Amino acid sequence: MSCGEPHETDCSEVLDHLYEFLDHEMPDSDCTKFEVHFEECSPCLEKYGLEQAVKKLVKRCCGQDDVPTDLRSKVLGRIDLIRSGQAVPEQDVTAPESDRPTAAKE
C-alpha cells in the first residue's frame, strides 16, 4: 500500500510497525516520523484509522473477559524465561497438562 509518492519513511516500514505505533510501544522519534508520514500519505492514514477503529471495537467487545490466574502466571513465567535467555519449553501454555502431547517413549 502506498500513495506512489516518495516519503522519508517508507510505507512498508509504517505498516510493519503500525501496531507498535497504535500501542505507544515505540520511541517518540519514531512516532514523530510516523505522524509526518500519515500527514503525507492518505492510504497509510486510512489504514491507521481502520486499525485504530478495529482495536477500539475489540477492546469494547472483548475487554471485559478475565484472564484465568493460572494462565496469567504461566505466560508471565514464560516471559521471564525468555528475558533471562533460558530455553523455553515448546508446550502449549493454554492446554491443561493432561491434554499436552508427550514425547514418544522408546
Biopython code that builds the backbone (N, CA, C, O; Angstrom):
import numpy as np
from Bio.PDB.StructureBuilder import StructureBuilder

atoms = [
    (1, "MET", "N", (0.855, -1.170, 0.000)),
    (1, "MET", "CA", (0.000, 0.000, 0.000)),
    (1, "MET", "C", (0.899, 1.229, 0.000)),
    (1, "MET", "O", (1.824, 1.339, 0.805)),
    (2, "SER", "N", (0.619, 2.134, -0.897)),
    (2, "SER", "CA", (1.378, 3.372, -0.980)),
    (2, "SER", "C", (0.604, 4.349, -1.843)),
    (2, "SER", "O", (-0.220, 3.964, -2.673)),
    (3, "CYS", "N", (0.888, 5.610, -1.626)),
    (3, "CYS", "CA", (0.244, 6.627, -2.454)),
    (3, "CYS", "C", (1.037, 6.848, -3.740)),
    (3, "CYS", "O", (0.615, 7.618, -4.601)),
    (4, "GLY", "N", (2.177, 6.182, -3.875)),
    (4, "GLY", "CA", (3.005, 6.327, -5.062)),
    (4, "GLY", "C", (4.026, 7.440, -4.969)),
    (4, "GLY", "O", (4.851, 7.595, -5.869)),
    (5, "GLU", "N", (3.989, 8.202, -3.924)),
    (5, "GLU", "CA", (4.929, 9.302, -3.721)),
    (5, "GLU", "C", (6.076, 8.837, -2.821)),
    (5, "GLU", "O", (5.876, 8.005, -1.937)),
    (6, "PRO", "N", (7.280, 9.376, -3.048)),
    (6, "PRO", "CA", (8.388, 9.023, -2.152)),
    (6, "PRO", "C", (8.210, 9.713, -0.793)),
    (6, "PRO", "O", (7.756, 10.855, -0.712)),
    (7, "HIS", "N", (8.578, 8.993, 0.263)),
    (7, "HIS", "CA", (8.472, 9.512, 1.621)),
    (7, "HIS", "C", (9.789, 9.273, 2.344)),
    (7, "HIS", "O", (10.549, 8.371, 1.993)),
    (8, "GLU", "N", (10.048, 10.082, 3.346)),
    (8, "GLU", "CA", (11.236, 9.873, 4.166)),
    (8, "GLU", "C", (11.158, 8.521, 4.867)),
    (8, "GLU", "O", (12.156, 7.809, 4.971)),
    (9, "THR", "N", (9.965, 8.172, 5.347)),
    (9, "THR", "CA", (9.726, 6.873, 5.962)),
    (9, "THR", "C", (8.863, 6.071, 5.002)),
    (9, "THR", "O", (7.763, 6.492, 4.644)),
    (10, "ASP", "N", (9.365, 4.913, 4.588)),
    (10, "ASP", "CA", (8.687, 4.089, 3.600)),
    (10, "ASP", "C", (7.360, 3.543, 4.133)),
    (10, "ASP", "O", (7.243, 3.227, 5.317)),
    (11, "CYS", "N", (6.377, 3.435, 3.262)),
    (11, "CYS", "CA", (5.057, 2.929, 3.649)),
    (11, "CYS", "C", (5.160, 1.539, 4.280)),
    (11, "CYS", "O", (4.476, 1.251, 5.263)),
    (12, "SER", "N", (6.007, 0.683, 3.721)),
    (12, "SER", "CA", (6.106, -0.676, 4.263)),
    (12, "SER", "C", (6.612, -0.666, 5.702)),
    (12, "SER", "O", (6.173, -1.482, 6.512)),
    (13, "GLU", "N", (7.525, 0.243, 6.033)),
    (13, "GLU", "CA", (8.009, 0.359, 7.411)),
    (13, "GLU", "C", (6.879, 0.811, 8.333)),
    (13, "GLU", "O", (6.722, 0.284, 9.434)),
    (14, "VAL", "N", (6.106, 1.772, 7.888)),
    (14, "VAL", "CA", (4.995, 2.278, 8.687)),
    (14, "VAL", "C", (3.979, 1.166, 8.937)),
    (14, "VAL", "O", (3.528, 0.980, 10.067)),
    (15, "LEU", "N", (3.623, 0.437, 7.903)),
    (15, "LEU", "CA", (2.611, -0.607, 8.052)),
    (15, "LEU", "C", (3.130, -1.796, 8.851)),
    (15, "LEU", "O", (2.362, -2.441, 9.565)),
    (16, "ASP", "N", (4.434, -2.096, 8.741)),
    (16, "ASP", "CA", (5.027, -3.198, 9.513)),
    (16, "ASP", "C", (5.020, -2.901, 11.013)),
    (16, "ASP", "O", (4.979, -3.824, 11.826)),
    (17, "HIS", "N", (5.060, -1.626, 11.380)),
    (17, "HIS", "CA", (5.159, -1.239, 12.788)),
    (17, "HIS", "C", (3.921, -0.469, 13.269)),
    (17, "HIS", "O", (3.967, 0.240, 14.275)),
    (18, "LEU", "N", (2.825, -0.621, 12.536)),
    (18, "LEU", "CA", (1.617, 0.144, 12.839)),
    (18, "LEU", "C", (1.084, -0.140, 14.241)),
    (18, "LEU", "O", (0.673, 0.782, 14.945)),
    (19, "TYR", "N", (1.089, -1.420, 14.656)),
    (19, "TYR", "CA", (0.549, -1.735, 15.982)),
    (19, "TYR", "C", (1.466, -1.251, 17.097)),
    (19, "TYR", "O", (0.992, -0.935, 18.188)),
    (20, "GLU", "N", (2.747, -1.188, 16.849)),
    (20, "GLU", "CA", (3.647, -0.592, 17.841)),
    (20, "GLU", "C", (3.297, 0.882, 18.028)),
    (20, "GLU", "O", (3.313, 1.395, 19.146)),
    (21, "PHE", "N", (2.982, 1.553, 16.929)),
    (21, "PHE", "CA", (2.568, 2.957, 16.994)),
    (21, "PHE", "C", (1.237, 3.078, 17.740)),
    (21, "PHE", "O", (1.095, 3.903, 18.642)),
    (22, "LEU", "N", (0.269, 2.252, 17.358)),
    (22, "LEU", "CA", (-1.052, 2.298, 17.985)),
    (22, "LEU", "C", (-0.978, 2.006, 19.484)),
    (22, "LEU", "O", (-1.736, 2.577, 20.269)),
    (23, "ASP", "N", (-0.074, 1.124, 19.877)),
    (23, "ASP", "CA", (0.040, 0.712, 21.275)),
    (23, "ASP", "C", (1.023, 1.566, 22.066)),
    (23, "ASP", "O", (1.295, 1.282, 23.232)),
    (24, "HIS", "N", (1.556, 2.607, 21.439)),
    (24, "HIS", "CA", (2.522, 3.515, 22.090)),
    (24, "HIS", "C", (3.736, 2.743, 22.603)),
    (24, "HIS", "O", (4.197, 2.963, 23.723)),
    (25, "GLU", "N", (4.243, 1.839, 21.770)),
    (25, "GLU", "CA", (5.372, 0.996, 22.145)),
    (25, "GLU", "C", (6.625, 1.315, 21.338)),
    (25, "GLU", "O", (7.474, 0.448, 21.134)),
    (26, "MET", "N", (6.737, 2.546, 20.883)),
    (26, "MET", "CA", (7.919, 2.940, 20.114)),
    (26, "MET", "C", (8.437, 4.272, 20.631)),
    (26, "MET", "O", (7.706, 5.040, 21.256)),
    (27, "PRO", "N", (9.709, 4.534, 20.361)),
    (27, "PRO", "CA", (10.292, 5.807, 20.814)),
    (27, "PRO", "C", (9.568, 7.004, 20.194)),
    (27, "PRO", "O", (8.998, 6.912, 19.107)),
    (28, "ASP", "N", (9.607, 8.122, 20.911)),
    (28, "ASP", "CA", (8.943, 9.344, 20.436)),
    (28, "ASP", "C", (9.438, 9.776, 19.061)),
    (28, "ASP", "O", (8.661, 10.277, 18.247)),
    (29, "SER", "N", (10.728, 9.585, 18.801)),
    (29, "SER", "CA", (11.279, 9.997, 17.500)),
    (29, "SER", "C", (10.632, 9.202, 16.361)),
    (29, "SER", "O", (10.357, 9.759, 15.298)),
    (30, "ASP", "N", (10.390, 7.912, 16.576)),
    (30, "ASP", "CA", (9.725, 7.106, 15.553)),
    (30, "ASP", "C", (8.253, 7.503, 15.422)),
    (30, "ASP", "O", (7.708, 7.522, 14.318)),
    (31, "CYS", "N", (7.620, 7.815, 16.536)),
    (31, "CYS", "CA", (6.218, 8.263, 16.488)),
    (31, "CYS", "C", (6.101, 9.525, 15.643)),
    (31, "CYS", "O", (5.169, 9.672, 14.853)),
    (32, "THR", "N", (7.042, 10.420, 15.818)),
    (32, "THR", "CA", (7.037, 11.669, 15.051)),
    (32, "THR", "C", (7.174, 11.373, 13.559)),
    (32, "THR", "O", (6.476, 11.968, 12.738)),
    (33, "LYS", "N", (8.084, 10.444, 13.207)),
    (33, "LYS", "CA", (8.255, 10.058, 11.793)),
    (33, "LYS", "C", (6.953, 9.502, 11.230)),
    (33, "LYS", "O", (6.582, 9.808, 10.097)),
    (34, "PHE", "N", (6.264, 8.689, 12.017)),
    (34, "PHE", "CA", (5.018, 8.091, 11.552)),
    (34, "PHE", "C", (3.938, 9.156, 11.390)),
    (34, "PHE", "O", (3.181, 9.123, 10.420)),
    (35, "GLU", "N", (3.858, 10.087, 12.313)),
    (35, "GLU", "CA", (2.866, 11.155, 12.228)),
    (35, "GLU", "C", (3.090, 12.000, 10.977)),
    (35, "GLU", "O", (2.134, 12.372, 10.297)),
    (36, "VAL", "N", (4.351, 12.301, 10.673)),
    (36, "VAL", "CA", (4.673, 13.051, 9.446)),
    (36, "VAL", "C", (4.251, 12.239, 8.234)),
    (36, "VAL", "O", (3.688, 12.778, 7.281)),
    (37, "HIS", "N", (4.524, 10.942, 8.273)),
    (37, "HIS", "CA", (4.151, 10.078, 7.156)),
    (37, "HIS", "C", (2.636, 10.086, 6.953)),
    (37, "HIS", "O", (2.166, 10.187, 5.820)),
    (38, "PHE", "N", (1.873, 9.983, 8.033)),
    (38, "PHE", "CA", (0.408, 9.979, 7.910)),
    (38, "PHE", "C", (-0.111, 11.285, 7.323)),
    (38, "PHE", "O", (-1.125, 11.286, 6.625)),
    (39, "GLU", "N", (0.572, 12.401, 7.598)),
    (39, "GLU", "CA", (0.168, 13.686, 7.016)),
    (39, "GLU", "C", (0.392, 13.706, 5.512)),
    (39, "GLU", "O", (-0.322, 14.397, 4.785)),
    (40, "GLU", "N", (1.384, 12.948, 5.040)),
    (40, "GLU", "CA", (1.741, 12.941, 3.617)),
    (40, "GLU", "C", (1.058, 11.837, 2.819)),
    (40, "GLU", "O", (0.906, 11.957, 1.604)),
    (41, "CYS", "N", (0.644, 10.762, 3.488)),
    (41, "CYS", "CA", (0.219, 9.552, 2.772)),
    (41, "CYS", "C", (-1.194, 9.150, 3.193)),
    (41, "CYS", "O", (-1.390, 8.571, 4.261)),
    (42, "SER", "N", (-2.161, 9.459, 2.356)),
    (42, "SER", "CA", (-3.548, 9.164, 2.714)),
    (42, "SER", "C", (-3.853, 7.660, 2.778)),
    (42, "SER", "O", (-4.653, 7.263, 3.626)),
    (43, "PRO", "N", (-3.257, 6.789, 1.923)),
    (43, "PRO", "CA", (-3.540, 5.356, 2.089)),
    (43, "PRO", "C", (-3.070, 4.814, 3.446)),
    (43, "PRO", "O", (-3.767, 4.007, 4.060)),
    (44, "CYS", "N", (-1.911, 5.244, 3.910)),
    (44, "CYS", "CA", (-1.421, 4.791, 5.211)),
    (44, "CYS", "C", (-2.267, 5.386, 6.339)),
    (44, "CYS", "O", (-2.523, 4.715, 7.339)),
    (45, "LEU", "N", (-2.698, 6.628, 6.186)),
    (45, "LEU", "CA", (-3.561, 7.254, 7.176)),
    (45, "LEU", "C", (-4.889, 6.501, 7.261)),
    (45, "LEU", "O", (-5.422, 6.289, 8.351)),
    (46, "GLU", "N", (-5.414, 6.103, 6.116)),
    (46, "GLU", "CA", (-6.659, 5.339, 6.091)),
    (46, "GLU", "C", (-6.480, 3.991, 6.792)),
    (46, "GLU", "O", (-7.333, 3.581, 7.578)),
    (47, "LYS", "N", (-5.376, 3.307, 6.507)),
    (47, "LYS", "CA", (-5.088, 2.024, 7.156)),
    (47, "LYS", "C", (-4.942, 2.216, 8.666)),
    (47, "LYS", "O", (-5.450, 1.409, 9.445)),
    (48, "TYR", "N", (-4.256, 3.270, 9.080)),
    (48, "TYR", "CA", (-4.108, 3.595, 10.501)),
    (48, "TYR", "C", (-5.484, 3.787, 11.145)),
    (48, "TYR", "O", (-5.750, 3.243, 12.217)),
    (49, "GLY", "N", (-6.345, 4.552, 10.501)),
    (49, "GLY", "CA", (-7.684, 4.802, 11.034)),
    (49, "GLY", "C", (-8.496, 3.525, 11.149)),
    (49, "GLY", "O", (-9.213, 3.330, 12.131)),
    (50, "LEU", "N", (-8.389, 2.653, 10.155)),
    (50, "LEU", "CA", (-9.104, 1.383, 10.173)),
    (50, "LEU", "C", (-8.607, 0.505, 11.323)),
    (50, "LEU", "O", (-9.414, -0.041, 12.075)),
    (51, "GLU", "N", (-7.300, 0.368, 11.462)),
    (51, "GLU", "CA", (-6.735, -0.470, 12.527)),
    (51, "GLU", "C", (-7.053, 0.105, 13.904)),
    (51, "GLU", "O", (-7.285, -0.646, 14.851)),
    (52, "GLN", "N", (-7.064, 1.415, 14.018)),
    (52, "GLN", "CA", (-7.407, 2.063, 15.282)),
    (52, "GLN", "C", (-8.866, 1.763, 15.642)),
    (52, "GLN", "O", (-9.178, 1.492, 16.802)),
    (53, "ALA", "N", (-9.745, 1.813, 14.660)),
    (53, "ALA", "CA", (-11.161, 1.517, 14.889)),
    (53, "ALA", "C", (-11.357, 0.054, 15.289)),
    (53, "ALA", "O", (-12.144, -0.241, 16.188)),
    (54, "VAL", "N", (-10.654, -0.851, 14.632)),
    (54, "VAL", "CA", (-10.753, -2.278, 14.970)),
    (54, "VAL", "C", (-10.267, -2.511, 16.394)),
    (54, "VAL", "O", (-10.892, -3.247, 17.158)),
    (55, "LYS", "N", (-9.160, -1.887, 16.744)),
    (55, "LYS", "CA", (-8.606, -2.029, 18.095)),
    (55, "LYS", "C", (-9.606, -1.537, 19.149)),
    (55, "LYS", "O", (-9.774, -2.181, 20.185)),
    (56, "LYS", "N", (-10.259, -0.419, 18.898)),
    (56, "LYS", "CA", (-11.265, 0.108, 19.828)),
    (56, "LYS", "C", (-12.467, -0.823, 19.925)),
    (56, "LYS", "O", (-13.008, -1.030, 21.012)),
    (57, "LEU", "N", (-12.886, -1.383, 18.795)),
    (57, "LEU", "CA", (-14.018, -2.296, 18.778)),
    (57, "LEU", "C", (-13.705, -3.565, 19.575)),
    (57, "LEU", "O", (-14.531, -4.029, 20.361)),
    (58, "VAL", "N", (-12.530, -4.115, 19.370)),
    (58, "VAL", "CA", (-12.134, -5.319, 20.106)),
    (58, "VAL", "C", (-12.076, -5.025, 21.602)),
    (58, "VAL", "O", (-12.521, -5.835, 22.414)),
    (59, "LYS", "N", (-11.535, -3.880, 21.961)),
    (59, "LYS", "CA", (-11.457, -3.519, 23.378)),
    (59, "LYS", "C", (-12.851, -3.390, 23.979)),
    (59, "LYS", "O", (-13.091, -3.835, 25.101)),
    (60, "ARG", "N", (-13.757, -2.787, 23.239)),
    (60, "ARG", "CA", (-15.114, -2.589, 23.743)),
    (60, "ARG", "C", (-15.858, -3.916, 23.871)),
    (60, "ARG", "O", (-16.587, -4.137, 24.838)),
    (61, "CYS", "N", (-15.667, -4.795, 22.888)),
    (61, "CYS", "CA", (-16.413, -6.057, 22.874)),
    (61, "CYS", "C", (-15.766, -7.156, 23.708)),
    (61, "CYS", "O", (-16.465, -8.015, 24.245)),
    (62, "CYS", "N", (-14.463, -7.140, 23.823)),
    (62, "CYS", "CA", (-13.755, -8.253, 24.464)),
    (62, "CYS", "C", (-12.959, -7.829, 25.689)),
    (62, "CYS", "O", (-12.299, -8.663, 26.308)),
    (63, "GLY", "N", (-13.005, -6.591, 26.041)),
    (63, "GLY", "CA", (-12.166, -6.088, 27.122)),
    (63, "GLY", "C", (-12.631, -6.459, 28.513)),
    (63, "GLY", "O", (-11.936, -6.171, 29.487)),
    (64, "GLN", "N", (-13.792, -7.092, 28.636)),
    (64, "GLN", "CA", (-14.323, -7.408, 29.954)),
    (64, "GLN", "C", (-13.986, -8.817, 30.427)),
    (64, "GLN", "O", (-14.273, -9.167, 31.572)),
    (65, "ASP", "N", (-13.384, -9.625, 29.566)),
    (65, "ASP", "CA", (-13.078, -11.008, 29.936)),
    (65, "ASP", "C", (-11.904, -11.058, 30.905)),
    (65, "ASP", "O", (-10.874, -10.422, 30.681)),
    (66, "ASP", "N", (-12.068, -11.816, 31.977)),
    (66, "ASP", "CA", (-10.988, -12.001, 32.934)),
    (66, "ASP", "C", (-10.070, -13.119, 32.460)),
    (66, "ASP", "O", (-10.526, -14.140, 31.946)),
    (67, "VAL", "N", (-8.793, -12.914, 32.636)),
    (67, "VAL", "CA", (-7.800, -13.913, 32.287)),
    (67, "VAL", "C", (-7.660, -14.859, 33.477)),
    (67, "VAL", "O", (-7.496, -14.400, 34.608)),
    (68, "PRO", "N", (-7.721, -16.181, 33.243)),
    (68, "PRO", "CA", (-7.537, -17.115, 34.350)),
    (68, "PRO", "C", (-6.178, -16.894, 35.021)),
    (68, "PRO", "O", (-5.168, -16.689, 34.347)),
    (69, "THR", "N", (-6.168, -16.938, 36.339)),
    (69, "THR", "CA", (-4.955, -16.655, 37.104)),
    (69, "THR", "C", (-3.817, -17.580, 36.721)),
    (69, "THR", "O", (-2.677, -17.135, 36.586)),
    (70, "ASP", "N", (-4.108, -18.872, 36.542)),
    (70, "ASP", "CA", (-3.029, -19.804, 36.210)),
    (70, "ASP", "C", (-2.443, -19.528, 34.828)),
    (70, "ASP", "O", (-1.238, -19.680, 34.627)),
    (71, "LEU", "N", (-3.279, -19.125, 33.878)),
    (71, "LEU", "CA", (-2.769, -18.785, 32.553)),
    (71, "LEU", "C", (-1.880, -17.553, 32.628)),
    (71, "LEU", "O", (-0.807, -17.512, 32.027)),
    (72, "ARG", "N", (-2.330, -16.562, 33.363)),
    (72, "ARG", "CA", (-1.541, -15.336, 33.524)),
    (72, "ARG", "C", (-0.171, -15.654, 34.121)),
    (72, "ARG", "O", (0.842, -15.144, 33.642)),
    (73, "SER", "N", (-0.126, -16.479, 35.146)),
    (73, "SER", "CA", (1.152, -16.798, 35.783)),
    (73, "SER", "C", (2.050, -17.596, 34.844)),
    (73, "SER", "O", (3.265, -17.397, 34.841)),
    (74, "LYS", "N", (1.467, -18.503, 34.041)),
    (74, "LYS", "CA", (2.259, -19.266, 33.072)),
    (74, "LYS", "C", (2.860, -18.355, 32.000)),
    (74, "LYS", "O", (4.026, -18.500, 31.633)),
    (75, "VAL", "N", (2.061, -17.426, 31.510)),
    (75, "VAL", "CA", (2.548, -16.501, 30.473)),
    (75, "VAL", "C", (3.652, -15.605, 31.041)),
    (75, "VAL", "O", (4.681, -15.406, 30.396)),
    (76, "LEU", "N", (3.442, -15.068, 32.240)),
    (76, "LEU", "CA", (4.470, -14.227, 32.859)),
    (76, "LEU", "C", (5.742, -15.026, 33.134)),
    (76, "LEU", "O", (6.846, -14.501, 32.986)),
    (77, "GLY", "N", (5.597, -16.289, 33.532)),
    (77, "GLY", "CA", (6.762, -17.149, 33.729)),
    (77, "GLY", "C", (7.527, -17.373, 32.444)),
    (77, "GLY", "O", (8.757, -17.363, 32.437)),
    (78, "ARG", "N", (6.798, -17.577, 31.352)),
    (78, "ARG", "CA", (7.438, -17.777, 30.041)),
    (78, "ARG", "C", (8.166, -16.502, 29.617)),
    (78, "ARG", "O", (9.272, -16.575, 29.081)),
    (79, "ILE", "N", (7.573, -15.353, 29.846)),
    (79, "ILE", "CA", (8.220, -14.072, 29.523)),
    (79, "ILE", "C", (9.509, -13.926, 30.315)),
    (79, "ILE", "O", (10.528, -13.504, 29.770)),
    (80, "ASP", "N", (9.473, -14.272, 31.603)),
    (80, "ASP", "CA", (10.682, -14.197, 32.438)),
    (80, "ASP", "C", (11.774, -15.110, 31.900)),
    (80, "ASP", "O", (12.943, -14.727, 31.869)),
    (81, "LEU", "N", (11.399, -16.328, 31.471)),
    (81, "LEU", "CA", (12.387, -17.251, 30.900)),
    (81, "LEU", "C", (13.033, -16.676, 29.642)),
    (81, "LEU", "O", (14.249, -16.754, 29.467)),
    (82, "ILE", "N", (12.220, -16.107, 28.782)),
    (82, "ILE", "CA", (12.727, -15.533, 27.533)),
    (82, "ILE", "C", (13.664, -14.369, 27.829)),
    (82, "ILE", "O", (14.733, -14.259, 27.228)),
    (83, "ARG", "N", (13.263, -13.504, 28.750)),
    (83, "ARG", "CA", (14.103, -12.358, 29.095)),
    (83, "ARG", "C", (15.430, -12.775, 29.703)),
    (83, "ARG", "O", (16.442, -12.102, 29.510)),
    (84, "SER", "N", (15.433, -13.887, 30.439)),
    (84, "SER", "CA", (16.669, -14.341, 31.081)),
    (84, "SER", "C", (17.561, -15.127, 30.124)),
    (84, "SER", "O", (18.698, -15.457, 30.464)),
    (85, "GLY", "N", (17.053, -15.427, 28.932)),
    (85, "GLY", "CA", (17.846, -16.126, 27.930)),
    (85, "GLY", "C", (17.806, -17.628, 28.080)),
    (85, "GLY", "O", (18.556, -18.330, 27.401)),
    (86, "GLN", "N", (16.957, -18.141, 28.946)),
    (86, "GLN", "CA", (16.853, -19.584, 29.141)),
    (86, "GLN", "C", (16.016, -20.198, 28.028)),
    (86, "GLN", "O", (15.211, -19.529, 27.381)),
    (87, "ALA", "N", (16.235, -21.508, 27.826)),
    (87, "ALA", "CA", (15.446, -22.229, 26.830)),
    (87, "ALA", "C", (13.997, -22.275, 27.286)),
    (87, "ALA", "O", (13.707, -22.450, 28.469)),
    (88, "VAL", "N", (13.105, -22.116, 26.342)),
    (88, "VAL", "CA", (11.676, -22.119, 26.652)),
    (88, "VAL", "C", (11.088, -23.420, 26.141)),
    (88, "VAL", "O", (11.275, -23.762, 24.974)),
    (89, "PRO", "N", (10.371, -24.163, 27.002)),
    (89, "PRO", "CA", (9.750, -25.417, 26.550)),
    (89, "PRO", "C", (8.745, -25.158, 25.433)),
    (89, "PRO", "O", (8.108, -24.106, 25.390)),
    (90, "GLU", "N", (8.613, -26.113, 24.546)),
    (90, "GLU", "CA", (7.705, -25.972, 23.403)),
    (90, "GLU", "C", (6.310, -26.478, 23.732)),
    (90, "GLU", "O", (5.670, -27.098, 22.883)),
    (91, "GLN", "N", (5.825, -26.230, 24.934)),
    (91, "GLN", "CA", (4.498, -26.672, 25.338)),
    (91, "GLN", "C", (3.488, -25.562, 25.104)),
    (91, "GLN", "O", (3.825, -24.378, 25.110)),
    (92, "ASP", "N", (2.262, -25.964, 24.901)),
    (92, "ASP", "CA", (1.164, -25.017, 24.782)),
    (92, "ASP", "C", (0.782, -24.567, 26.182)),
    (92, "ASP", "O", (0.321, -25.379, 26.983)),
    (93, "VAL", "N", (0.965, -23.286, 26.494)),
    (93, "VAL", "CA", (0.699, -22.800, 27.845)),
    (93, "VAL", "C", (-0.784, -22.770, 28.168)),
    (93, "VAL", "O", (-1.149, -22.627, 29.335)),
    (94, "THR", "N", (-1.650, -22.900, 27.169)),
    (94, "THR", "CA", (-3.079, -22.811, 27.436)),
    (94, "THR", "C", (-3.711, -24.173, 27.682)),
    (94, "THR", "O", (-4.788, -24.252, 28.272)),
    (95, "ALA", "N", (-3.061, -25.250, 27.240)),
    (95, "ALA", "CA", (-3.648, -26.579, 27.401)),
    (95, "ALA", "C", (-3.355, -27.122, 28.789)),
    (95, "ALA", "O", (-2.248, -26.947, 29.298)),
    (96, "PRO", "N", (-4.335, -27.781, 29.413)),
    (96, "PRO", "CA", (-4.063, -28.413, 30.705)),
    (96, "PRO", "C", (-2.979, -29.469, 30.528)),
    (96, "PRO", "O", (-2.849, -30.056, 29.454)),
    (97, "GLU", "N", (-2.214, -29.706, 31.566)),
    (97, "GLU", "CA", (-1.099, -30.635, 31.467)),
    (97, "GLU", "C", (-1.544, -31.992, 30.973)),
    (97, "GLU", "O", (-0.819, -32.632, 30.210)),
    (98, "SER", "N", (-2.720, -32.454, 31.385)),
    (98, "SER", "CA", (-3.202, -33.769, 30.975)),
    (98, "SER", "C", (-3.495, -33.830, 29.478)),
    (98, "SER", "O", (-3.501, -34.915, 28.896)),
    (99, "ASP", "N", (-3.739, -32.670, 28.842)),
    (99, "ASP", "CA", (-4.051, -32.625, 27.406)),
    (99, "ASP", "C", (-2.834, -32.394, 26.541)),
    (99, "ASP", "O", (-2.928, -32.493, 25.317)),
    (100, "ARG", "N", (-1.687, -32.086, 27.141)),
    (100, "ARG", "CA", (-0.489, -31.791, 26.361)),
    (100, "ARG", "C", (0.092, -33.053, 25.768)),
    (100, "ARG", "O", (0.070, -34.110, 26.399)),
    (101, "PRO", "N", (0.620, -32.948, 24.539)),
    (101, "PRO", "CA", (1.251, -34.123, 23.931)),
    (101, "PRO", "C", (2.533, -34.464, 24.680)),
    (101, "PRO", "O", (3.238, -33.578, 25.162)),
    (102, "THR", "N", (2.825, -35.751, 24.770)),
    (102, "THR", "CA", (4.052, -36.192, 25.415)),
    (102, "THR", "C", (4.947, -36.816, 24.370)),
    (102, "THR", "O", (4.471, -37.295, 23.341)),
    (103, "ALA", "N", (6.239, -36.813, 24.628)),
    (103, "ALA", "CA", (7.183, -37.416, 23.697)),
    (103, "ALA", "C", (6.990, -38.925, 23.694)),
    (103, "ALA", "O", (6.707, -39.519, 24.735)),
    (104, "ALA", "N", (7.141, -39.538, 22.544)),
    (104, "ALA", "CA", (7.008, -40.982, 22.432)),
    (104, "ALA", "C", (8.118, -41.660, 23.202)),
    (104, "ALA", "O", (9.282, -41.268, 23.111)),
    (105, "LYS", "N", (7.753, -42.682, 23.964)),
    (105, "LYS", "CA", (8.755, -43.413, 24.743)),
    (105, "LYS", "C", (9.377, -44.475, 23.868)),
    (105, "LYS", "O", (8.696, -45.152, 23.097)),
    (106, "GLU", "N", (10.714, -44.612, 24.003)),
    (106, "GLU", "CA", (11.420, -45.613, 23.199)),
    (106, "GLU", "C", (11.686, -46.845, 23.998)),
    (106, "GLU", "O", (12.273, -47.798, 23.486)),
]
sb = StructureBuilder()
sb.init_structure("model")
sb.init_model(0)
sb.init_chain("A")
sb.init_seg("    ")
for serial, (resi, resn, name, xyz) in enumerate(atoms, 1):
    if name == "N":
        sb.init_residue(resn, " ", resi, " ")
    sb.init_atom(name, np.array(xyz, "f"), 0.0, 1.0, " ", f" {name:<3s}", serial, name[0])
structure = sb.get_structure()
